[in-house]
C-alpha cells in the first residue's frame, strides 16, 4: 500500500525515518496527470532504491502562462492508484504556502533560485521565468526529501541540465550528493512524446503533433545516413518536415549536449541534440532527440 501525505512536513518526516533506517531513497518529482513517461521513471527508481517517493505538485512558479496553469490536468486520486501499482511507497503534495514558509501562498514572495547557464535560450527564452520556477521548486523538493537519487525525463532536455546543476550547487550545503538520473523519453506509437498536455489535444491535433518526432528523426537520419554535421543544414531538415503542417514552430535547433550554448553552434558538430518546440492550437509541445550515438531516445 502507498502512503499518501498531504503536506511537505509530513513527507519530510517520512523521508527522515527512511534515512534513519538506512534505506536508499529514490525520488521522482512530477506535476501529476501521470502517464507512462512518469511511470517509467518510478519503476526505474524502484529498481535502483529501497524506497521510492513521488511528489505531485502543479508548481505555479514555473508557468509563464497563467492559462496553461489553469487548464493543466489534475487527478490526484488516479495518480496515487497508478503510483501504487508501479512500486512507489509514498506520494506527497502540498500548497505553495506549505512549500515556501513565509510566502503565505503569494508567488511574488517566494525567493527564486538561479537556474544557471543551462537556462539560456530555447525554453529559457520562450518561457520567461520558467527555469527559475523549476530550479526553485526542485531545490525545495530536494530539501524536503533529501533523496539518494532523483529521476528526470530527457523529454525535458534542458530541464535535466538545470536540475543537475541545482543538485550540484546544493551538495555542499546539504552535505549530500543527489545523483540526478536522466531517463529516456516514453513515446506513443506515433512517436509523439508522452505528455500530460497530450490530453488537451484533439484527435486531429494529436496526428499533426507526431510530425515533431518525424522532424527530429529526419535530422537524425541526415546525421547518420548522409553524415550531415552542419547545424544549420540539420535544422533546415527539421523545418522541412514541420512547415507543411499546421503546427506553429517556436524553435527547431541543435545544441552540443555536453556544452550548452545560448546560440546554435556554427561549424561542424561532433555531438548533437536536436530540440523542437511547437504549438498545436493552444497546446505547447516540446521534444528532442540525440543525433549521435546509438540510443534512439
Ligand atoms: P512533469 O509532470 O511534466 O513535470 O514531468 C515530471 C517528470 O517526468 C519530468 O522529469 C519529466 O521530464 C518526466 N517526463 C515527462 N514526460 C516524459 C516522457 N514522455 N518520457 C520520459 N519522462 C517524461
Boltz pocket constraint, residues with backbone or C-beta under 6 A from the ligand:
constraints:
  - pocket:
      binder: B
      contacts: [[A, 29], [A, 30], [A, 31], [A, 32], [A, 36], [A, 37], [A, 38], [A, 40], [A, 41], [A, 151], [A, 152], [A, 153], [A, 154], [A, 155], [A, 156], [A, 183], [A, 184], [A, 185], [A, 186], [A, 187], [A, 193], [A, 194], [A, 195], [A, 196]]
      max_distance: 6.0
